[in-house]
């Protein structure tokens, strides 16, 4: 019926895959249910007791039919499981060339941070036919980032980074929802995804981003509390540049010297690389490790160094931690000195 779509639009590369599984399951289960009901009705009518003296012939079963029924349904279930598992993995395995965007959720708004600098509230501008990876965290309770037209949804957790990716195939405006009940204004935690042509997106970035439209009064209050301006408003500094300034402001550069000879290890070329710990274990210096090192620096101490770093919990916001991560990531292509060089 025109103007009343039954299903959301298919606007991402994942949407047709998810819908195909949905329709396969719907049609298969419907056919099986109908077949069972029809068979039951036929048996009820055909083998009903016609009079009090009627004694039916004993039925001892049909082994071939039973085995066929069991193995047939088992094969359908196994095939569906592996099919759905493949689509699930594809949904969480972002391409290496994905554009990265940070998302901070809180009651009751979404704050979006682009690596080029623009920030948005309850809006996300992206180019069409480009894989986009979201790095997400919550400042309070569990939220869930849900885009029905893209057939993608991911919980956003406090104190932990979660990821999702998508690639829009159509330009236009698409609804964004929080799909996890998060408080009294949960229904107002909504927004829009704006999919643009690449040239238009680059122009949007060059202009510093359009003014983000906050949805609802609660979102406006949350946006102010989250810190940072929405897109537009003269936001031109990149998160990496802001992270470098914050790195200096907090005095991190006094300990994390480039040559690794300070009280803390060098951060040159450390991002996403293995780090040896005093415990003998090795961890990857990814976003979660860097965040933990800022909040709880004594949890995983780098080999060759002591527990000299104070905690910055409560002193830096989630947005500032992302800025520090962006700065450290900008150093990933620089050679990393070893602890033995101290």
N, C-alpha and C positions, 0 to 999 in steps of 0.2 A: 504494500500500500504506500503510495508516494507520500513523503513527509513523515512516515511512521516506520522507520527501519526496525526490523526485528532483531538484527544482529549489528554490532559495531562494524564500521568500515574496515577493510583489510588494507592497512596503511604501512606495513613493515614487511621485511623479508620473512619474519617468523610467523606472521599471521596466517598465511595459507597452510603452513605445516601444522599449526595447532588446530585450525578448523578442520583439516582433513582427518586428524585423529578423532576430533569431536564427532564429526559426522559418521565416521566408521563405527565408533562405539555406539552412537545413538541408533543407527540403522541396524547394526548387528544385534544389539540387545532387544530392539523392538521386534525384529524378525523371530528371534528365539522365543520371546514372550508370547507373541501371537501364535507361533507354532505349538507351544505348550498349551495355551488356552484352547485352540481349535482341537488338538488331540484329546484333551480332557473332555470337551463337550461331545466329541464323536464317541468316545468310549462310554460316557455317561448314558448317551442315547442308545447306542448299539448294544451295550451289555447290561442294560437295566434289567432288573428283575420283573418279569412280566406277570407272574402270579405267584401265590404262596407256595405252590407245589414245585416251582421251577428250581432246579438245582444246577447251577452253572458248572461247566467243565473246568477242572483245576488248570491253572496256568503256571508253568514253572519257569517262565522267563525266556528271553532270547539272548544268548551270550554274545553273538555277533553284533546285535543291535546295541547292547549295553556297552561293549567295548568301543564300538564306533562312536557312540555318544560321548563317552568319557574322553577318549583320545582326541576326538574332533574339537571339543571345547577346550581341552588342555592346550592343544596346538594354537588355537586362536588366542588364548590368554597369554601364552608365552610370546607369540609373535607380537602381540599388542604391547607387551611389557618392553621388549627390546626396541620396538619402534618408538614408543614414548620416551624411553631412556635416551635414545639417540637425539631426539628433538630437545630433550631437557639439557643434555650436554651442550648442544649447539646454542642453546639459549644463554648459557653461562660461560661459554668459551669465546671471549671477545677477540676479534681479529687483532693482529699485532699493530696494524696501522690505525687503530681506533682513535678518534678524537676524545680526549679525556675532559670530563666536566665533574666538578664537585657539587654534592648536594648535602645540605645540612637541614634536617627536619626538627621542628620543635612545635609545641602547642601555640598556635595552630597555623603553621605556615611552612612553606618550602623556600629555603634560600639557595640560589644557584650561583656558583662561582665559575667563570670561564678562565682558562689558563692565560688568555690574552688580557684579562683585567676586568671586563664588564661583570657586574653582579645583577641578579634579578630576584624578585620576590614573586613566587607563585607563577612564574613564567619561565619557559626555556626555549630559546631560539637555536635552531640547528639547521645545517644544510641538508638537502635531500640527497639520497643515495650515498650517504657517508656513514660508516659505522661510528657510533657514539657510545663511549663507555662511561658509566656513572659510578663515581666513588662516593659512597653515602654513609652518613652517621647521624645519630639523633642526639639532641642535647638534653632530652628528658625521658620520654617513654617510648615504647615501640610504636613506630609508624609503618606504613607500607606504601611504596611508590608504585602506583598502578595507572597504566595507560591502556584502556580497553582496546582502542583501535590498533595498537601495536601488539596486543595479546601478551603483554609482559607485566610482571609484578614482582616486587622484591621487598622483603621486610627491611626496615631501617632501624638499627638497634643502637641503644646508648652504649658508649664505651667500646664500640667495635665497628670496624669498617665492613660494609657489604657492597657488592658490585652487581651491576646489571648492564646489559648492552642492547642496542637495537639499531636498526638501519631503516629509516623511513623511506618509503617508495613513492609517496605522494606529497605534494606541497599542500599547505592549508593549515588549519587550526584544529587541534585535537585535545580532548579533555584529559585532565590529570586529576587523579583522586588519591586520597589516603584511604586504603582499604583495610586498615586496622583501627578498631575503636580506640581512640586516644584521649577521650575526655569530653566535656560538655559541648565544645565547639567542633567536634570531629567532622560533622557534616559540612562545615564551612572551610575545611582544609582542602581546597580544590584549586585548580589553576588550568593553564593552557600550555600546550606544546605547539610552537610555531615552526613549521617546516618551510624553509625558504630555498630558492635557487642559490647555488653556490656564490654567484656574483652578488646577489642581494645580501647574502649572509656576510660576505667580506665587507660590503658597504656598511652593514649594520655594526660590524666590529670596528671599522674605521671611525665610525661616528661615536664610538664609546658605548654603543648599545642604546636601544630605545628605553623610554621610561617604563619600568615594570609596574603593572597594575595589580595592586594588592587586592585579593578577594576577601571581602568581609572585614569588619572592624577588628575582630580578634587577630586576624592575620596582620593587620597594620601594626597593632601593638606588639605582636611577636616579632615583626620585622625590625622595629626600633630596638627591641631588647636584644636581638641576635647580634647587632653590631654591624657596621658597614652600610654603605648606601646601596640603593637599588641601582639597576642598570641605568646609565645616563648619569646625570648629576656630576659630571666631570670625572668619573672614575676612569683613570687612564693607567694607573700603576698595575703592573702584572703581579700575580701572587708571588712569583719568584723574587721580584724586586722588593716587594713588601716584606717577604721572608728574610731577605738579606739585611734590610734595615732593622727588623726585629731581632735578628741574630746578633747584630752589633749592640742594639739597645739593651738586650738582656745580658750582655757580657759574655756570650757564648764564644766569641772569637778570641777571648783571652785564654781559654783552655783548649779549644779544638783548633790547634795551629795547623797550617797546611802541611808542615813536615812531620806531624805526628809526635813532636817532642814536648808537647804541653801536658798538663794533667789529664786531658782527655784525648781520645784518638782523633786522627785526621778524618775529615768527612769527604775528602776528595775521592771521587770514583767509588764511593762505598755503596751508593744506592743500588738496591736489588742484587747486591753481591753477597757471597757467604762471609760471615763474620765469626771468628773463633772466640769463644767465651772462656772465662776462667774455670768454668765447670767442666771444660773439655768438650762441650757440645758446640755445634755450629748452627747458626741461624741465618736466614736471609734478611738483609737490611731493607725490608719493604716498608710500606706505609704503616702497617700495624706495629712493626718493631720500632720505628722511629717515634710513633705516638707513645708507645709504652716507655721508651727511653726518656721522653720528656715528662711523662706523668709519674713513672716509677723507675727512676734511673738505676736503682740497685737490683732490679729484677734480673737483668742479664748484663753482667759487666764484661767488657771486652778484655780479652787476654792481654796481659802486659800493663794493665791500668788498674787503679784502685777505685774504691767507692767515693769519689770526690765530688760528684755532681749532685746538687740539691734538686729536690722535686719542684716542678713548676705547676703542679696541680692547683687549680684555683687562680693561678697568676696569668695563664694564657687561655684564650677561648678556643673552641674547636676550629673556628675560622683561622685563628692565628697559627694553630698547629698545622693546618693545611698549607699555610704560607711558608712555614718552616720546611715542610716536606717538599714543597715546590722548589725552594731554594737549594736544598740538599740534592734534589733530583737534577737540578741544573748543573751540578758538579759531577754528574755520573761519568762523563766522558774524559775526565781529567785523571791522570795517573795517581794511584793510591799508594802512599808510602807504607812500608811494613813497620810493625812495632819494633823490630830489631834495629831499625834506623834511628831510634831515639838516642 
